[in-house]
């Protein structure tokens, strides 16, 4: 399984805060509705962000070595 990485930015008037969240789906696979775990992760993250008044502006999937961060 590939990990999905979400970079979430919050931009107040004078500075920018950036978070890097690395998510790994559980190995359960496709659910009873036929949805892929990566799809379910994206939907759950989108709902969570919207409930806090946030919006995801960039999502990037890493194709590198597992365990390595985006900046390494």
PDB file of N, H, CA, C and O in Angstrom:
ATOM      1  N   UNK A   1       0.837  -1.181   0.000  1.00  0.00           N
ATOM      2  CA  UNK A   1       0.000   0.000   0.000  1.00  0.00           C
ATOM      3  C   UNK A   1       0.884   1.248   0.000  1.00  0.00           C
ATOM      4  O   UNK A   1       1.937   1.266   0.637  1.00  0.00           O
ATOM      5  N   UNK A   2       0.460   2.272  -0.705  1.00  0.00           N
ATOM      6  H   UNK A   2      -0.396   2.257  -1.223  1.00  0.00           H
ATOM      7  CA  UNK A   2       1.189   3.533  -0.710  1.00  0.00           C
ATOM      8  C   UNK A   2       0.634   4.435   0.382  1.00  0.00           C
ATOM      9  O   UNK A   2      -0.554   4.385   0.700  1.00  0.00           O
ATOM     10  N   UNK A   3       1.485   5.241   0.938  1.00  0.00           N
ATOM     11  H   UNK A   3       2.450   5.281   0.679  1.00  0.00           H
ATOM     12  CA  UNK A   3       1.057   6.209   1.937  1.00  0.00           C
ATOM     13  C   UNK A   3       0.590   7.470   1.230  1.00  0.00           C
ATOM     14  O   UNK A   3       1.112   7.832   0.175  1.00  0.00           O
ATOM     15  N   UNK A   4      -0.376   8.122   1.806  1.00  0.00           N
ATOM     16  H   UNK A   4      -0.800   7.828   2.663  1.00  0.00           H
ATOM     17  CA  UNK A   4      -0.816   9.417   1.296  1.00  0.00           C
ATOM     18  C   UNK A   4      -0.286  10.477   2.235  1.00  0.00           C
ATOM     19  O   UNK A   4      -0.368  10.329   3.454  1.00  0.00           O
ATOM     20  N   UNK A   5       0.246  11.521   1.688  1.00  0.00           N
ATOM     21  H   UNK A   5       0.312  11.641   0.697  1.00  0.00           H
ATOM     22  CA  UNK A   5       0.753  12.608   2.511  1.00  0.00           C
ATOM     23  C   UNK A   5      -0.083  13.841   2.245  1.00  0.00           C
ATOM     24  O   UNK A   5      -0.364  14.184   1.096  1.00  0.00           O
ATOM     25  N   UNK A   6      -0.474  14.495   3.309  1.00  0.00           N
ATOM     26  H   UNK A   6      -0.246  14.216   4.241  1.00  0.00           H
ATOM     27  CA  UNK A   6      -1.248  15.718   3.175  1.00  0.00           C
ATOM     28  C   UNK A   6      -0.473  16.857   3.798  1.00  0.00           C
ATOM     29  O   UNK A   6      -0.034  16.753   4.944  1.00  0.00           O
ATOM     30  N   UNK A   7      -0.302  17.910   3.085  1.00  0.00           N
ATOM     31  H   UNK A   7      -0.658  17.994   2.155  1.00  0.00           H
ATOM     32  CA  UNK A   7       0.334  19.112   3.604  1.00  0.00           C
ATOM     33  C   UNK A   7      -0.766  20.132   3.811  1.00  0.00           C
ATOM     34  O   UNK A   7      -1.408  20.568   2.855  1.00  0.00           O
ATOM     35  N   UNK A   8      -0.981  20.510   5.049  1.00  0.00           N
ATOM     36  H   UNK A   8      -0.459  20.156   5.826  1.00  0.00           H
ATOM     37  CA  UNK A   8      -2.083  21.380   5.396  1.00  0.00           C
ATOM     38  C   UNK A   8      -1.505  22.730   5.810  1.00  0.00           C
ATOM     39  O   UNK A   8      -0.677  22.792   6.718  1.00  0.00           O
ATOM     40  N   UNK A   9      -1.919  23.782   5.173  1.00  0.00           N
ATOM     41  H   UNK A   9      -2.591  23.731   4.435  1.00  0.00           H
ATOM     42  CA  UNK A   9      -1.408  25.115   5.490  1.00  0.00           C
ATOM     43  C   UNK A   9      -2.492  25.966   6.118  1.00  0.00           C
ATOM     44  O   UNK A   9      -3.648  25.940   5.696  1.00  0.00           O
ATOM     45  N   UNK A  10      -2.106  26.711   7.119  1.00  0.00           N
ATOM     46  H   UNK A  10      -1.167  26.733   7.462  1.00  0.00           H
ATOM     47  CA  UNK A  10      -2.983  27.695   7.734  1.00  0.00           C
ATOM     48  C   UNK A  10      -2.272  29.030   7.597  1.00  0.00           C
ATOM     49  O   UNK A  10      -1.136  29.167   8.050  1.00  0.00           O
ATOM     50  N   UNK A  11      -2.912  30.018   6.985  1.00  0.00           N
ATOM     51  H   UNK A  11      -3.835  29.907   6.617  1.00  0.00           H
ATOM     52  CA  UNK A  11      -2.228  31.267   6.682  1.00  0.00           C
ATOM     53  C   UNK A  11      -2.854  32.462   7.392  1.00  0.00           C
ATOM     54  O   UNK A  11      -3.670  33.170   6.802  1.00  0.00           O
ATOM     55  N   UNK A  12      -2.477  32.699   8.672  1.00  0.00           N
ATOM     56  H   UNK A  12      -1.815  32.123   9.151  1.00  0.00           H
ATOM     57  CA  UNK A  12      -2.901  33.931   9.324  1.00  0.00           C
ATOM     58  C   UNK A  12      -2.250  35.134   8.642  1.00  0.00           C
ATOM     59  O   UNK A  12      -1.428  34.957   7.743  1.00  0.00           O
ATOM     60  N   UNK A  13      -2.595  36.327   9.044  1.00  0.00           N
ATOM     61  H   UNK A  13      -3.262  36.470   9.774  1.00  0.00           H
ATOM     62  CA  UNK A  13      -2.139  37.547   8.378  1.00  0.00           C
ATOM     63  C   UNK A  13      -0.622  37.679   8.304  1.00  0.00           C
ATOM     64  O   UNK A  13      -0.117  38.175   7.297  1.00  0.00           O
ATOM     65  N   UNK A  14       0.125  37.260   9.317  1.00  0.00           N
ATOM     66  H   UNK A  14      -0.286  36.857  10.135  1.00  0.00           H
ATOM     67  CA  UNK A  14       1.553  37.541   9.345  1.00  0.00           C
ATOM     68  C   UNK A  14       2.469  36.322   9.251  1.00  0.00           C
ATOM     69  O   UNK A  14       3.684  36.502   9.177  1.00  0.00           O
ATOM     70  N   UNK A  15       1.964  35.119   9.249  1.00  0.00           N
ATOM     71  H   UNK A  15       0.976  34.972   9.309  1.00  0.00           H
ATOM     72  CA  UNK A  15       2.833  33.957   9.113  1.00  0.00           C
ATOM     73  C   UNK A  15       2.078  32.775   8.529  1.00  0.00           C
ATOM     74  O   UNK A  15       0.853  32.791   8.414  1.00  0.00           O
ATOM     75  N   UNK A  16       2.832  31.757   8.164  1.00  0.00           N
ATOM     76  H   UNK A  16       3.827  31.743   8.257  1.00  0.00           H
ATOM     77  CA  UNK A  16       2.260  30.566   7.546  1.00  0.00           C
ATOM     78  C   UNK A  16       2.669  29.345   8.367  1.00  0.00           C
ATOM     79  O   UNK A  16       3.845  29.167   8.684  1.00  0.00           O
ATOM     80  N   UNK A  17       1.704  28.517   8.703  1.00  0.00           N
ATOM     81  H   UNK A  17       0.749  28.661   8.445  1.00  0.00           H
ATOM     82  CA  UNK A  17       1.967  27.284   9.437  1.00  0.00           C
ATOM     83  C   UNK A  17       1.724  26.134   8.481  1.00  0.00           C
ATOM     84  O   UNK A  17       0.702  26.105   7.795  1.00  0.00           O
ATOM     85  N   UNK A  18       2.635  25.198   8.425  1.00  0.00           N
ATOM     86  H   UNK A  18       3.466  25.221   8.982  1.00  0.00           H
ATOM     87  CA  UNK A  18       2.490  24.055   7.529  1.00  0.00           C
ATOM     88  C   UNK A  18       2.631  22.776   8.349  1.00  0.00           C
ATOM     89  O   UNK A  18       3.542  22.647   9.166  1.00  0.00           O
ATOM     90  N   UNK A  19       1.723  21.838   8.123  1.00  0.00           N
ATOM     91  H   UNK A  19       0.982  21.942   7.459  1.00  0.00           H
ATOM     92  CA  UNK A  19       1.748  20.539   8.787  1.00  0.00           C
ATOM     93  C   UNK A  19       1.941  19.465   7.730  1.00  0.00           C
ATOM     94  O   UNK A  19       1.404  19.571   6.628  1.00  0.00           O
ATOM     95  N   UNK A  20       2.694  18.444   8.057  1.00  0.00           N
ATOM     96  H   UNK A  20       3.130  18.358   8.953  1.00  0.00           H
ATOM     97  CA  UNK A  20       2.832  17.289   7.175  1.00  0.00           C
ATOM     98  C   UNK A  20       2.266  16.095   7.932  1.00  0.00           C
ATOM     99  O   UNK A  20       2.735  15.762   9.021  1.00  0.00           O
ATOM    100  N   UNK A  21       1.262  15.459   7.354  1.00  0.00           N
ATOM    101  H   UNK A  21       0.881  15.729   6.470  1.00  0.00           H
ATOM    102  CA  UNK A  21       0.602  14.311   7.967  1.00  0.00           C
ATOM    103  C   UNK A  21       0.791  13.121   7.048  1.00  0.00           C
ATOM    104  O   UNK A  21       0.417  13.174   5.877  1.00  0.00           O
ATOM    105  N   UNK A  22       1.368  12.046   7.567  1.00  0.00           N
ATOM    106  H   UNK A  22       1.671  12.002   8.519  1.00  0.00           H
ATOM    107  CA  UNK A  22       1.552  10.835   6.774  1.00  0.00           C
ATOM    108  C   UNK A  22       0.524   9.808   7.227  1.00  0.00           C
ATOM    109  O   UNK A  22       0.461   9.464   8.408  1.00  0.00           O
ATOM    110  N   UNK A  23      -0.279   9.321   6.293  1.00  0.00           N
ATOM    111  H   UNK A  23      -0.229   9.601   5.334  1.00  0.00           H
ATOM    112  CA  UNK A  23      -1.363   8.389   6.593  1.00  0.00           C
ATOM    113  C   UNK A  23      -1.116   7.060   5.901  1.00  0.00           C
ATOM    114  O   UNK A  23      -0.692   7.016   4.746  1.00  0.00           O
ATOM    115  N   UNK A  24      -1.385   5.982   6.618  1.00  0.00           N
ATOM    116  H   UNK A  24      -1.729   6.018   7.556  1.00  0.00           H
ATOM    117  CA  UNK A  24      -1.281   4.642   6.046  1.00  0.00           C
ATOM    118  C   UNK A  24      -2.618   3.935   6.255  1.00  0.00           C
ATOM    119  O   UNK A  24      -3.095   3.876   7.389  1.00  0.00           O
ATOM    120  N   UNK A  25      -3.235   3.402   5.214  1.00  0.00           N
ATOM    121  H   UNK A  25      -2.847   3.451   4.293  1.00  0.00           H
ATOM    122  CA  UNK A  25      -4.504   2.697   5.381  1.00  0.00           C
ATOM    123  C   UNK A  25      -4.305   1.365   6.088  1.00  0.00           C
ATOM    124  O   UNK A  25      -3.255   0.734   5.967  1.00  0.00           O
ATOM    125  N   UNK A  26      -5.314   0.950   6.821  1.00  0.00           N
ATOM    126  H   UNK A  26      -6.167   1.462   6.920  1.00  0.00           H
ATOM    127  CA  UNK A  26      -5.302  -0.372   7.436  1.00  0.00           C
ATOM    128  C   UNK A  26      -5.334  -1.419   6.327  1.00  0.00           C
ATOM    129  O   UNK A  26      -5.900  -1.169   5.263  1.00  0.00           O
ATOM    130  N   UNK A  27      -4.742  -2.574   6.556  1.00  0.00           N
ATOM    131  H   UNK A  27      -4.282  -2.777   7.420  1.00  0.00           H
ATOM    132  CA  UNK A  27      -4.667  -3.588   5.496  1.00  0.00           C
ATOM    133  C   UNK A  27      -5.975  -4.326   5.218  1.00  0.00           C
ATOM    134  O   UNK A  27      -5.961  -5.385   4.591  1.00  0.00           O
ATOM    135  N   UNK A  28      -7.105  -3.783   5.673  1.00  0.00           N
ATOM    136  H   UNK A  28      -7.116  -2.922   6.183  1.00  0.00           H
ATOM    137  CA  UNK A  28      -8.395  -4.445   5.466  1.00  0.00           C
ATOM    138  C   UNK A  28      -8.786  -4.515   3.996  1.00  0.00           C
ATOM    139  O   UNK A  28      -9.552  -5.392   3.598  1.00  0.00           O
ATOM    140  N   UNK A  29      -8.264  -3.598   3.188  1.00  0.00           N
ATOM    141  H   UNK A  29      -7.642  -2.886   3.512  1.00  0.00           H
ATOM    142  CA  UNK A  29      -8.571  -3.618   1.759  1.00  0.00           C
ATOM    143  C   UNK A  29      -9.882  -2.941   1.437  1.00  0.00           C
ATOM    144  O   UNK A  29     -10.323  -2.042   2.153  1.00  0.00           O
ATOM    145  N   UNK A  30     -10.500  -3.374   0.360  1.00  0.00           N
ATOM    146  H   UNK A  30     -10.142  -4.104  -0.221  1.00  0.00           H
ATOM    147  CA  UNK A  30     -11.740  -2.789  -0.147  1.00  0.00           C
ATOM    148  C   UNK A  30     -12.870  -3.067   0.848  1.00  0.00           C
ATOM    149  O   UNK A  30     -12.986  -4.183   1.355  1.00  0.00           O
ATOM    150  N   UNK A  31     -13.710  -2.051   1.133  1.00  0.00           N
ATOM    151  H   UNK A  31     -13.615  -1.145   0.721  1.00  0.00           H
ATOM    152  CA  UNK A  31     -14.819  -2.243   2.065  1.00  0.00           C
ATOM    153  C   UNK A  31     -16.035  -2.857   1.367  1.00  0.00           C
ATOM    154  O   UNK A  31     -15.979  -3.171   0.178  1.00  0.00           O
ATOM    155  N   UNK A  32     -17.126  -3.025   2.106  1.00  0.00           N
ATOM    156  H   UNK A  32     -17.172  -2.770   3.072  1.00  0.00           H
ATOM    157  CA  UNK A  32     -18.327  -3.681   1.564  1.00  0.00           C
ATOM    158  C   UNK A  32     -18.988  -2.885   0.441  1.00  0.00           C
ATOM    159  O   UNK A  32     -19.791  -3.437  -0.311  1.00  0.00           O
ATOM    160  N   UNK A  33     -18.665  -1.598   0.316  1.00  0.00           N
ATOM    161  H   UNK A  33     -18.013  -1.150   0.928  1.00  0.00           H
ATOM    162  CA  UNK A  33     -19.206  -0.794  -0.779  1.00  0.00           C
ATOM    163  C   UNK A  33     -18.256  -0.731  -1.969  1.00  0.00           C
ATOM    164  O   UNK A  33     -18.532  -0.042  -2.951  1.00  0.00           O
ATOM    165  N   UNK A  34     -17.127  -1.454  -1.881  1.00  0.00           N
ATOM    166  H   UNK A  34     -16.903  -2.013  -1.083  1.00  0.00           H
ATOM    167  CA  UNK A  34     -16.180  -1.493  -2.984  1.00  0.00           C
ATOM    168  C   UNK A  34     -15.227  -0.312  -3.040  1.00  0.00           C
ATOM    169  O   UNK A  34     -14.634  -0.040  -4.084  1.00  0.00           O
ATOM    170  N   UNK A  35     -15.073   0.399  -1.910  1.00  0.00           N
ATOM    171  H   UNK A  35     -15.555   0.178  -1.062  1.00  0.00           H
ATOM    172  CA  UNK A  35     -14.206   1.581  -1.901  1.00  0.00           C
ATOM    173  C   UNK A  35     -12.797   1.225  -1.439  1.00  0.00           C
ATOM    174  O   UNK A  35     -12.610   0.475  -0.482  1.00  0.00           O
ATOM    175  N   UNK A  36     -11.843   1.764  -2.119  1.00  0.00           N
ATOM    176  H   UNK A  36     -11.995   2.374  -2.897  1.00  0.00           H
ATOM    177  CA  UNK A  36     -10.426   1.597  -1.846  1.00  0.00           C
ATOM    178  C   UNK A  36     -10.038   2.328  -0.549  1.00  0.00           C
ATOM    179  O   UNK A  36     -10.600   3.387  -0.267  1.00  0.00           O
ATOM    180  N   UNK A  37      -9.088   1.793   0.253  1.00  0.00           N
ATOM    181  H   UNK A  37      -8.631   0.933   0.024  1.00  0.00           H
ATOM    182  CA  UNK A  37      -8.695   2.450   1.505  1.00  0.00           C
ATOM    183  C   UNK A  37      -8.144   3.867   1.312  1.00  0.00           C
ATOM    184  O   UNK A  37      -8.384   4.732   2.155  1.00  0.00           O
ATOM    185  N   UNK A  38      -7.419   4.121   0.232  1.00  0.00           N
ATOM    186  H   UNK A  38      -7.224   3.419  -0.453  1.00  0.00           H
ATOM    187  CA  UNK A  38      -6.885   5.462  -0.018  1.00  0.00           C
ATOM    188  C   UNK A  38      -8.035   6.446  -0.250  1.00  0.00           C
ATOM    189  O   UNK A  38      -7.995   7.575   0.239  1.00  0.00           O
ATOM    190  N   UNK A  39      -9.044   6.024  -0.985  1.00  0.00           N
ATOM    191  H   UNK A  39      -9.077   5.107  -1.382  1.00  0.00           H
ATOM    192  CA  UNK A  39     -10.221   6.867  -1.210  1.00  0.00           C
ATOM    193  C   UNK A  39     -10.902   7.187   0.124  1.00  0.00           C
ATOM    194  O   UNK A  39     -11.273   8.333   0.377  1.00  0.00           O
ATOM    195  N   UNK A  40     -11.064   6.165   0.976  1.00  0.00           N
ATOM    196  H   UNK A  40     -10.763   5.234   0.771  1.00  0.00           H
ATOM    197  CA  UNK A  40     -11.711   6.373   2.272  1.00  0.00           C
ATOM    198  C   UNK A  40     -10.904   7.328   3.145  1.00  0.00           C
ATOM    199  O   UNK A  40     -11.481   8.154   3.851  1.00  0.00           O
ATOM    200  N   UNK A  41      -9.568   7.225   3.105  1.00  0.00           N
ATOM    201  H   UNK A  41      -9.099   6.554   2.531  1.00  0.00           H
ATOM    202  CA  UNK A  41      -8.716   8.153   3.857  1.00  0.00           C
ATOM    203  C   UNK A  41      -8.933   9.592   3.398  1.00  0.00           C
ATOM    204  O   UNK A  41      -9.062  10.498   4.221  1.00  0.00           O
ATOM    205  N   UNK A  42      -8.974   9.797   2.094  1.00  0.00           N
ATOM    206  H   UNK A  42      -8.869   9.061   1.425  1.00  0.00           H
ATOM    207  CA  UNK A  42      -9.154  11.149   1.552  1.00  0.00           C
ATOM    208  C   UNK A  42     -10.502  11.737   1.948  1.00  0.00           C
ATOM    209  O   UNK A  42     -10.582  12.906   2.326  1.00  0.00           O
ATOM    210  N   UNK A  43     -11.562  10.935   1.866  1.00  0.00           N
ATOM    211  H   UNK A  43     -11.497   9.985   1.559  1.00  0.00           H
ATOM    212  CA  UNK A  43     -12.898  11.413   2.230  1.00  0.00           C
ATOM    213  C   UNK A  43     -12.945  11.753   3.718  1.00  0.00           C
ATOM    214  O   UNK A  43     -13.489  12.791   4.097  1.00  0.00           O
ATOM    215  N   UNK A  44     -12.383  10.893   4.562  1.00  0.00           N
ATOM    216  H   UNK A  44     -11.941  10.051   4.255  1.00  0.00           H
ATOM    217  CA  UNK A  44     -12.387  11.139   6.005  1.00  0.00           C
ATOM    218  C   UNK A  44     -11.601  12.402   6.353  1.00  0.00           C
ATOM    219  O   UNK A  44     -12.045  13.200   7.179  1.00  0.00           O
ATOM    220  N   UNK A  45     -10.441  12.586   5.732  1.00  0.00           N
ATOM    221  H   UNK A  45     -10.081  11.938   5.062  1.00  0.00           H
ATOM    222  CA  UNK A  45      -9.628  13.769   5.995  1.00  0.00           C
ATOM    223  C   UNK A  45     -10.350  15.037   5.539  1.00  0.00           C
ATOM    224  O   UNK A  45     -10.325  16.049   6.239  1.00  0.00           O
ATOM    225  N   UNK A  46     -10.984  14.987   4.386  1.00  0.00           N
ATOM    226  H   UNK A  46     -11.004  14.164   3.818  1.00  0.00           H
ATOM    227  CA  UNK A  46     -11.720  16.145   3.868  1.00  0.00           C
ATOM    228  C   UNK A  46     -12.854  16.539   4.822  1.00  0.00           C
ATOM    229  O   UNK A  46     -13.050  17.722   5.099  1.00  0.00           O
ATOM    230  N   UNK A  47     -13.594  15.553   5.320  1.00  0.00           N
ATOM    231  H   UNK A  47     -13.434  14.592   5.095  1.00  0.00           H
ATOM    232  CA  UNK A  47     -14.690  15.833   6.251  1.00  0.00           C
ATOM    233  C   UNK A  47     -14.171  16.414   7.558  1.00  0.00           C
ATOM    234  O   UNK A  47     -14.754  17.353   8.100  1.00  0.00           O
ATOM    235  N   UNK A  48     -13.075  15.857   8.066  1.00  0.00           N
ATOM    236  H   UNK A  48     -12.601  15.094   7.626  1.00  0.00           H
ATOM    237  CA  UNK A  48     -12.492  16.357   9.309  1.00  0.00           C
ATOM    238  C   UNK A  48     -12.036  17.806   9.153  1.00  0.00           C
ATOM    239  O   UNK A  48     -12.332  18.646  10.003  1.00  0.00           O
ATOM    240  N   UNK A  49     -11.326  18.094   8.081  1.00  0.00           N
ATOM    241  H   UNK A  49     -11.086  17.411   7.391  1.00  0.00           H
ATOM    242  CA  UNK A  49     -10.845  19.458   7.849  1.00  0.00           C
ATOM    243  C   UNK A  49     -12.001  20.442   7.745  1.00  0.00           C
ATOM    244  O   UNK A  49     -11.958  21.514   8.349  1.00  0.00           O
ATOM    245  N   UNK A  50     -13.022  20.093   6.991  1.00  0.00           N
ATOM    246  H   UNK A  50     -13.057  19.223   6.500  1.00  0.00           H
ATOM    247  CA  UNK A  50     -14.173  20.994   6.821  1.00  0.00           C
ATOM    248  C   UNK A  50     -14.899  21.235   8.135  1.00  0.00           C
ATOM    249  O   UNK A  50     -15.421  22.327   8.359  1.00  0.00           O
ATOM    250  N   UNK A  51     -14.942  20.224   9.014  1.00  0.00           N
ATOM    251  H   UNK A  51     -14.518  19.336   8.832  1.00  0.00           H
ATOM    252  CA  UNK A  51     -15.618  20.407  10.298  1.00  0.00           C
ATOM    253  C   UNK A  51     -14.889  21.411  11.185  1.00  0.00           C
ATOM    254  O   UNK A  51     -15.491  21.978  12.096  1.00  0.00           O
ATOM    255  N   UNK A  52     -13.599  21.640  10.930  1.00  0.00           N
ATOM    256  H   UNK A  52     -13.110  21.179  10.190  1.00  0.00           H
ATOM    257  CA  UNK A  52     -12.820  22.631  11.672  1.00  0.00           C
ATOM    258  C   UNK A  52     -12.618  23.915  10.871  1.00  0.00           C
ATOM    259  O   UNK A  52     -11.823  24.769  11.263  1.00  0.00           O
ATOM    260  N   UNK A  53     -13.322  24.057   9.768  1.00  0.00           N
ATOM    261  H   UNK A  53     -13.968  23.364   9.449  1.00  0.00           H
ATOM    262  CA  UNK A  53     -13.226  25.265   8.955  1.00  0.00           C
ATOM    263  C   UNK A  53     -11.930  25.371   8.174  1.00  0.00           C
ATOM    264  O   UNK A  53     -11.493  26.473   7.843  1.00  0.00           O
ATOM    265  N   UNK A  54     -11.311  24.234   7.874  1.00  0.00           N
ATOM    266  H   UNK A  54     -11.666  23.339   8.142  1.00  0.00           H
ATOM    267  CA  UNK A  54     -10.056  24.210   7.124  1.00  0.00           C
ATOM    268  C   UNK A  54     -10.288  23.634   5.739  1.00  0.00           C
ATOM    269  O   UNK A  54     -11.290  22.963   5.493  1.00  0.00           O
ATOM    270  N   UNK A  55      -9.349  23.904   4.833  1.00  0.00           N
ATOM    271  H   UNK A  55      -8.535  24.449   5.032  1.00  0.00           H
ATOM    272  CA  UNK A  55      -9.437  23.395   3.470  1.00  0.00           C
ATOM    273  C   UNK A  55      -8.061  22.892   3.064  1.00  0.00           C
ATOM    274  O   UNK A  55      -7.061  23.578   3.276  1.00  0.00           O
ATOM    275  N   UNK A  56      -8.003  21.721   2.493  1.00  0.00           N
ATOM    276  H   UNK A  56      -8.815  21.163   2.321  1.00  0.00           H
ATOM    277  CA  UNK A  56      -6.743  21.162   2.003  1.00  0.00           C
ATOM    278  C   UNK A  56      -6.429  21.805   0.654  1.00  0.00           C
ATOM    279  O   UNK A  56      -7.265  21.801  -0.249  1.00  0.00           O
ATOM    280  N   UNK A  57      -5.228  22.357   0.520  1.00  0.00           N
ATOM    281  H   UNK A  57      -4.549  22.361   1.254  1.00  0.00           H
ATOM    282  CA  UNK A  57      -4.856  23.022  -0.723  1.00  0.00           C
ATOM    283  C   UNK A  57      -3.829  22.241  -1.526  1.00  0.00           C
ATOM    284  O   UNK A  57      -3.543  22.595  -2.670  1.00  0.00           O
ATOM    285  N   UNK A  58      -3.270  21.186  -0.950  1.00  0.00           N
ATOM    286  H   UNK A  58      -3.502  20.898  -0.020  1.00  0.00           H
ATOM    287  CA  UNK A  58      -2.270  20.401  -1.678  1.00  0.00           C
ATOM    288  C   UNK A  58      -2.179  19.004  -1.082  1.00  0.00           C
ATOM    289  O   UNK A  58      -2.071  18.850   0.134  1.00  0.00           O
ATOM    290  N   UNK A  59      -2.222  17.993  -1.930  1.00  0.00           N
ATOM    291  H   UNK A  59      -2.309  18.118  -2.918  1.00  0.00           H
ATOM    292  CA  UNK A  59      -2.013  16.604  -1.526  1.00  0.00           C
ATOM    293  C   UNK A  59      -1.011  16.007  -2.483  1.00  0.00           C
ATOM    294  O   UNK A  59      -1.139  16.155  -3.699  1.00  0.00           O
ATOM    295  N   UNK A  60      -0.010  15.331  -1.939  1.00  0.00           N
ATOM    296  H   UNK A  60       0.093  15.211  -0.952  1.00  0.00           H
ATOM    297  CA  UNK A  60       1.020  14.730  -2.780  1.00  0.00           C
ATOM    298  C   UNK A  60       1.274  13.315  -2.284  1.00  0.00           C
ATOM    299  O   UNK A  60       1.460  13.105  -1.085  1.00  0.00           O
ATOM    300  N   UNK A  61       1.284  12.353  -3.180  1.00  0.00           N
ATOM    301  H   UNK A  61       1.133  12.524  -4.153  1.00  0.00           H
ATOM    302  CA  UNK A  61       1.610  10.976  -2.829  1.00  0.00           C
ATOM    303  C   UNK A  61       3.093  10.753  -3.021  1.00  0.00           C
ATOM    304  O   UNK A  61       3.665  11.148  -4.037  1.00  0.00           O
ATOM    305  N   UNK A  62       3.718  10.114  -2.036  1.00  0.00           N
ATOM    306  H   UNK A  62       3.253   9.793  -1.211  1.00  0.00           H
ATOM    307  CA  UNK A  62       5.134   9.802  -2.126  1.00  0.00           C
ATOM    308  C   UNK A  62       5.313   8.461  -2.812  1.00  0.00           C
ATOM    309  O   UNK A  62       4.591   7.512  -2.509  1.00  0.00           O
ATOM    310  N   UNK A  63       6.249   8.369  -3.717  1.00  0.00           N
ATOM    311  H   UNK A  63       6.836   9.141  -3.963  1.00  0.00           H
ATOM    312  CA  UNK A  63       6.557   7.110  -4.390  1.00  0.00           C
ATOM    313  C   UNK A  63       7.930   6.599  -3.987  1.00  0.00           C
ATOM    314  O   UNK A  63       8.484   5.713  -4.639  1.00  0.00           O
ATOM    315  N   UNK A  64       8.478   7.151  -2.920  1.00  0.00           N
ATOM    316  H   UNK A  64       8.028   7.871  -2.390  1.00  0.00           H
ATOM    317  CA  UNK A  64       9.826   6.797  -2.487  1.00  0.00           C
ATOM    318  C   UNK A  64       9.845   5.637  -1.510  1.00  0.00           C
ATOM    319  O   UNK A  64       8.910   4.838  -1.442  1.00  0.00           O
ATOM    320  N   UNK A  65      10.918   5.564  -0.766  1.00  0.00           N
ATOM    321  H   UNK A  65      11.678   6.212  -0.821  1.00  0.00           H
ATOM    322  CA  UNK A  65      11.130   4.509   0.213  1.00  0.00           C
ATOM    323  C   UNK A  65      10.186   4.692   1.394  1.00  0.00           C
ATOM    324  O   UNK A  65      10.048   5.806   1.899  1.00  0.00           O
ATOM    325  N   UNK A  66       9.523   3.607   1.853  1.00  0.00           N
ATOM    326  H   UNK A  66       9.635   2.701   1.443  1.00  0.00           H
ATOM    327  CA  UNK A  66       8.661   3.719   3.025  1.00  0.00           C
ATOM    328  C   UNK A  66       9.463   4.202   4.231  1.00  0.00           C
ATOM    329  O   UNK A  66      10.616   3.811   4.415  1.00  0.00           O
ATOM    330  N   UNK A  67       8.851   5.045   5.042  1.00  0.00           N
ATOM    331  H   UNK A  67       7.915   5.362   4.892  1.00  0.00           H
ATOM    332  CA  UNK A  67       9.514   5.546   6.235  1.00  0.00           C
ATOM    333  C   UNK A  67      10.297   6.826   6.012  1.00  0.00           C
ATOM    334  O   UNK A  67      10.767   7.429   6.977  1.00  0.00           O
ATOM    335  N   UNK A  68      10.447   7.250   4.787  1.00  0.00           N
ATOM    336  H   UNK A  68      10.065   6.759   4.004  1.00  0.00           H
ATOM    337  CA  UNK A  68      11.168   8.492   4.495  1.00  0.00           C
ATOM    338  C   UNK A  68      10.167   9.633   4.403  1.00  0.00           C
ATOM    339  O   UNK A  68       9.097   9.479   3.814  1.00  0.00           O
ATOM    340  N   UNK A  69      10.508  10.771   4.979  1.00  0.00           N
ATOM    341  H   UNK A  69      11.377  10.897   5.457  1.00  0.00           H
ATOM    342  CA  UNK A  69       9.639  11.940   4.932  1.00  0.00           C
ATOM    343  C   UNK A  69       9.731  12.645   3.593  1.00  0.00           C
ATOM    344  O   UNK A  69      10.560  12.300   2.752  1.00  0.00           O
ATOM    345  N   UNK A  70       8.882  13.626   3.406  1.00  0.00           N
ATOM    346  H   UNK A  70       8.209  13.907   4.090  1.00  0.00           H
ATOM    347  CA  UNK A  70       8.822  14.349   2.136  1.00  0.00           C
ATOM    348  C   UNK A  70      10.086  15.153   1.867  1.00  0.00           C
ATOM    349  O   UNK A  70      10.462  15.354   0.712  1.00  0.00           O
ATOM    350  N   UNK A  71      10.741  15.612   2.921  1.00  0.00           N
ATOM    351  H   UNK A  71      10.436  15.449   3.860  1.00  0.00           H
ATOM    352  CA  UNK A  71      11.900  16.479   2.753  1.00  0.00           C
ATOM    353  C   UNK A  71      13.218  15.724   2.843  1.00  0.00           C
ATOM    354  O   UNK A  71      14.275  16.353   2.884  1.00  0.00           O
ATOM    355  N   UNK A  72      13.190  14.431   2.873  1.00  0.00           N
ATOM    356  H   UNK A  72      12.331  13.919   2.839  1.00  0.00           H
ATOM    357  CA  UNK A  72      14.424  13.648   3.014  1.00  0.00           C
ATOM    358  C   UNK A  72      14.835  13.038   1.715  1.00  0.00           C
ATOM    359  O   UNK A  72      15.852  12.347   1.652  1.00  0.00           O
TER     360      UNK A  72
END
